[in-house]
Amino acid sequence: MEEISIEQIRHELTWKLRQEILYPSLGVRDMSMTEDLDGVHFGAFKDGWLVGVISLFQKGNDFQFRKVAVDPSVQNMGIGSLMLNYVTAFAKAEGGKRIWCNARLSAVSFYAKHGFEQTGSTYSKMGIDYELMEKDI
């Protein structure tokens, strides 16, 4: 795989990939979340281009990651795994004991491959089904 760098970015820089990958029927400005101001946002860069985003939110010793998106032109190249490992290490370095997400059911196997456990807690939002997955760190 070519060199991929992961860097902290401003939350607004996550919006375009969030919209294109996760919510293509919405507008880019619809990707803004109030919680963004309280989070830490990371981008994966390949050849100087932003190709992946992930946002991380802390509550005590718990860290939740949200809005993971990788450009389709570079999917299945390990970029999602790199970002997930990066935010897990970041959370642990910040004193985190647990990291979790609301995984789209279509992504459950991806997170399970990285040691996340299914909790059985599910819900639907905007026609998408999710399950809470977690891992001790």
Helices and strands as residue ranges (DSSP letters): E 4-9, G 11-14, H 15-17, I 18-22, G 28-31, G 34-38, E 40-46, E 49-59, E 62-70, G 72-74, H 79-93, E 98-104, G 105-107, H 108-113, E 117-125, E 128-136
